[in-house]
Amino acid sequence: MLQYNIKQILKLWGHLSTPRLGTEYPAFSLGISGAEPVKKYSVLELTDESYMVIEKVVLSLRKVNKVWYEMLLGQYVCRADEADLLAYFNTSRTTFYRELGQAEAYILGGIVNSSIEVVFYA
């Protein structure tokens, strides 16, 4: 049985969903030509197929509960400050995280019920 860490999945989805206007070209950095990197980091990423599954489930959430949808966007795509999110939704911290948890559970249910496994690669 597969186990999914929904918060990690949504973080990766949020990074892929973040608009990057004006950043289409890689930035140049100063360095020593031909130098080997000290460490190689493996960064988890979603496959395109997995991303599309999550995107489809998130869009279906928008039809079901627009507030939950906006909470997911604020938390994972915009990565807004907690105080800003609480002020925007005019709610307590407890209520916000309870509602966000329900939105995350909805997404997890959609992922589990999809016919495609959500796959990470490094």
Phi and psi in degrees as a GROMACS rama.xvg file:
@    title "Ramachandran Plot"
@    xaxis  label "Phi"
@    yaxis  label "Psi"
@TYPE xy
-78.2329  144.067  LEU-2
-116.984  133.274  GLN-3
-113.125  136.708  TYR-4
-96.1199  96.8209  ASN-5
-63.2983  -34.5001  ILE-6
-65.4348  -40.879  LYS-7
-66.6552  -41.9345  GLN-8
-61.6064  -44.9948  ILE-9
-69.9248  -31.2152  LEU-10
-62.2494  -46.2598  LYS-11
-64.253  -42.3251  LEU-12
-60.9149  -43.1191  TRP-13
-61.9964  -39.7432  GLY-14
-65.8877  -37.7799  HIS-15
-71.8638  -28.5919  LEU-16
-87.1996  -10.1717  SER-17
-68.7007  127.819  THR-18
-65.039  138.656  PRO-19
-123.674  49.1864  ARG-20
-62.3255  130.018  LEU-21
82.8434  4.71418  GLY-22
-119.775  31.4555  THR-23
-70.7852  -23.3317  GLU-24
-104.881  140.809  TYR-25
-67.0147  145.303  PRO-26
-80.3733  146.412  ALA-27
-90.5038  142.237  PHE-28
-129.706  151.882  SER-29
-74.7711  145.075  LEU-30
-172.856  -179.605  GLY-31
-92.5143  124.047  ILE-32
-62.1953  128.328  SER-33
83.2901  0.0478915  GLY-34
-72.1982  142.015  ALA-35
-82.6299  140.848  GLU-36
-65.3995  145.673  PRO-37
-67.3919  -46.6893  VAL-38
-132.298  151.731  LYS-39
-110.412  123.317  LYS-40
-98.9541  138.5  TYR-41
-99.8914  123.733  SER-42
-109.732  128.051  VAL-43
-71.1904  137.836  LEU-44
-137.1  159.846  GLU-45
-92.9528  146.629  LEU-46
-70.7497  159.574  THR-47
-60.0277  -40.2349  ASP-48
-63.5057  -42.1054  GLU-49
-65.5659  -41.9675  SER-50
-59.5212  -42.4092  TYR-51
-65.8258  -35.7373  MET-52
-61.8333  -48.5552  VAL-53
-63.7299  -42.6743  ILE-54
-60.0359  -41.7458  GLU-55
-64.0184  -42.2818  LYS-56
-67.1758  -41.4006  VAL-57
-63.3759  -41.3848  VAL-58
-65.9108  -33.2909  LEU-59
-69.1076  -31.6588  SER-60
-62.4218  -36.4528  LEU-61
-58.9939  -36.4465  ARG-62
-72.8896  -32.2875  LYS-63
-80.1078  -48.1915  VAL-64
-151.053  102.684  ASN-65
-66.6851  -32.0514  LYS-66
-65.3263  -44.6079  VAL-67
-61.0001  -41.3807  TRP-68
-59.4142  -46.9101  TYR-69
-65.9514  -34.2956  GLU-70
-63.9186  -43.1282  MET-71
-61.5662  -44.4531  LEU-72
-62.7677  -44.33  LEU-73
-62.5923  -41.4176  GLY-74
-76.1226  -46.095  GLN-75
-103.984  -31.5454  TYR-76
-91.7101  -53.464  VAL-77
-79.2269  -22.3968  CYS-78
50.3659  48.7081  ARG-79
-71.517  156.529  ALA-80
-65.9758  144.558  ASP-81
-55.6966  -45.0128  GLU-82
-60.9523  -39.0615  ALA-83
-66.1517  -40.6498  ASP-84
-65.0486  -43.6784  LEU-85
-63.3295  -39.525  LEU-86
-68.6533  -42.0055  ALA-87
-61.9608  -44.8742  TYR-88
-87.1397  -4.14128  PHE-89
49.8224  55.236  ASN-90
-142.307  166.911  THR-91
-79.7362  163.967  SER-92
-60.7887  -43.5862  ARG-93
-61.4857  -47.0718  THR-94
-64.5748  -42.0237  THR-95
-59.1943  -49.7126  PHE-96
-71.643  -27.3985  TYR-97
-66.8661  -46.6389  ARG-98
-65.2094  -41.4514  GLU-99
-62.1738  -39.6635  LEU-100
-62.0784  -37.4104  GLY-101
-68.4079  -38.3749  GLN-102
-63.9438  -42.6208  ALA-103
-63.0186  -38.985  GLU-104
-65.0812  -38.057  ALA-105
-61.0843  -45.7135  TYR-106
-63.4722  -44.3558  ILE-107
-59.9652  -42.9273  LEU-108
-60.8121  -41.1096  GLY-109
-65.0931  -37.3033  GLY-110
-67.503  -46.1514  ILE-111
-63.9256  -37.7029  VAL-112
-80.2883  -9.49219  ASN-113
-74.3638  158.496  SER-114
-83.578  -2.46841  SER-115
-113.26  136.08  ILE-116
-77.8407  139.774  GLU-117
-80.0212  122.066  VAL-118
-119.052  136.263  VAL-119
-101.625  151.693  PHE-120
-138.744  154.503  TYR-121
